[in-house]
Amino acid sequence: MDADRFGWGGIARLGLVQMSLGAIVVLTTSTLNRVMVVELALPALLPGLLVGVHYAMQGLRPRMGFGSDVGGRRTPWIVGGMATLAAGGVAAAAATALMATHAVLGIVCAVLAFMVIGLGVSACGTSLLVLLAKRVMPERRAAAATTVWLMMIMGFAITAGIAGKMLDPYTPARLIAVTATVSAIAMTVTLLALWGLEGRARQVAASADDAQAKPRFTEALAQVWAEPAARRFTLFVFVSMLAYSAQDLILEPFSGAVFGYTPGESTALSGVQHGGAFVGMLIAAFAGSRFAGRQLGTLRGWTIGGCIASALVLVGLALAGAAGEGGGGWPLRPMVFALGVSNGAFAIAAIASMMRLAGEGRESREGVRMGLWGAAQAIAFGIGGLAGAAASDVARWLIGSPGPAYASVFALEAALFVVSAFMAARIGRSGAGEFRIDPTESVRGAPAPLGDYRVASAERG
């Protein structure tokens, strides 16, 4: 079995696929956003809703994962997903160009294109994570997750920089050409990176009873949901991702309304947060790897610690907001950097834990589990950003002052992170303190209803 494990070369090759995915996604969620709002003077709500469509379609991740479970190989789903994503990206660019002359038709086409984008991300991303989880040594999972995610961020940065220059001067034709070029490069890199990487399917399922090996999707999903730890981890992912994403759309307005930051300073503040997240990811990856035969803590500990640290920083932001103009002397930039570090450490530990849990419980359900958690993450992320912005508007309307209004939202996010920490602590542990599912509990009876886990509505891991 160890002979089939990926070394750092295999991990890097999967990172190239994730980088390719990120390259297309950043064009559709950022570049097209800017074109719609600036060049086409359309309401900012439009690209926000289109991105929401892309997240909503990721509710199909469990079905995509099930398909790869039944087939026994992940590569076809990764390649097919990337091809679908590339086609959706080019279609979205064409739809955006069409909006300049036929707004309604262009918007309709854009909705369809973003649905295709969501399908592509679901198929490619889910199976890539499953392949990574199944073929990476346990002690390398945190470092592998960091490597793959940092390569995706690298894909964001490289594409945004190069494509940005290629788009000037802007024309609709140039927009389509740039998107098509990036998509073609991403597809080529994906094919080369995956060539011979996975090998042939093991055909383990083929030796089992057909009814057991190939159940209906609803049966497979019910079996996974019946696993206590898988169910609890799904809810943890949903709650924590609500907290993680709710800050996205309000940090910059908060810095301007309370601390008097200029637009340029507010934009730079996002860079401070991302830099902190980068540091947090590296710290968690190093701590999760074996050093002199020992590990600096456990994935479980880093997940809980990251949630608690994030909550503490958000409490600090809430106190700064409650102090009113000037933030009462609270240092905004260091707090935002600390928030990034906490979020980054929590995210990598949670992703590595997700990779560990994917292979535990009933066999041949790795794709369904990973798809379930990916769907919870995507849906919560889509809801979280809009909910955070809406909550700040409602709070400002009720309170009448921006500082306390933002403070109330930050306090709510902090509470969600505390709830997330308690959720993570309730997930079963092995003797080593890691997340673990008890296989004997994986198929007892019907799936427990969501109401059995009495913590508001929630998310991510």
C-alpha positions, 0 to 999 in steps of 0.5 A: 500500500505504501508503494502507492503513496504519493511522494512530494512529486505527486503532491506537487502534480496535484497542486498544479491541477489545483493551480489550474482550477484556481486560474480559471476560477479567479477570472470568472469570480474576480475579473468578470466581476470587475468588467460587469461593474466598471466597464458595463456599469451593471449593478454590483449585485449581479456578479454577486448573484452569479458567484452565488449560483456557482456556489449553489451548484456545488451542492452536487458535490456528493453526487460527483464524489459518488460517481468517482467511488463507483468507478473506482478512479478519480482521474476521469472525474478530475479531467472531466471536471476541468474540461467542464470548468474551462468550457464554463469559463469561456462561456461566462466570458462570452456572456459578459461580452454579450451583456454590452449589447443584449443585457438580458440575453447576456445575463441569462447566458451568464447564469447558465455558464456559472452553473456549468462552472459550479459543476466543473469545480464540484467534479474536479475539486472533489475527486482531487481531494479524495485522490490526495486523501487516499494516496498521501501518508497521514503525517504529510496531510497537513503539509500536503494540504498547505502545498496544494492550497498555496499553489491554488493561491499562486494560480490566483495571483499569476493569472490575475497579474498576467491576464490583467495586463493582457486585457488592456486595452479592454475589448469584449473580444480580448476578454474572450480570447484571454479567458480561452487562452487561460482555460486551454493552458489550465486544461493542458497542465491538468492533463500533463500533471495527471498523466500516469499519476493514479494508475489503474483502478484497483477493482476492489469493488468489483469483487464485492456483491453488486448491490453492496458495491454499487448502491443508489446514490441516495443509499450511499448518502444515507449511509455516510450521514448515518456515520456520527463523526461524518455527520458532525464534521459536516455540521462543523464545516458549515458553521465554521465556514459561515464564521470564516466567510462572513467577514469577507465583505465587511472588513474593508467597509469597517476599516473606512467607516470606523478607522477612516481608512482610504480606499487604497488603505482598505484594499491593502488591509486585505493583503495584510489578512491574506499574508497572515493566512499564508503564515498561519497555513505554514505554521499549521503545516509545519506543526502537523508534519513529523519533526524528529519523530514527533508532532507539534500537537494534533490536527484536532488541537490545531482546528480547535485552537484556530477557531478559538484564536479567530474568535478572540481576534473577532472579539477585539474587532468588536470592541474596536467597533463598539468604541466608535470613531478611531476604534478606541486606539485598537491596532487594526492592522495587527488584529487583521494580520492575527485574524489571517494567521488564525484563519489560515491555521484553522483552515489547513488543520480542518482540510487535513482532518477532512482528508483523514476522515474521508477514508474512515467508516464504510469503504468505497464512500470516500467521494461521498464524504468529501463531496458532502463536506465540500458542499457544506463548505461551498454553500456556507461560504456563499451564504456567509459573505452575503449574510455578513454584509446584510447583517451589518446593514440591518444592524446599522439601520437598527443602531444608527451608528456604523461602529456598534453595528459592525461590532455586533456582526463581529461578535456574532462571528466570534460566537460562531467560531466558539460554537465551531470549536465545541463542535470540533471537540465533540467529534470522536477521537482516537488514542492519539487525539486525532479525529476518528470515526467508529466503523461499527457505528457507520450503518446503524439505522436511518440517518439522524435528522439535522435537529439531533445536533442542536446548534443553530444552522452551521458549517465548515472544516 
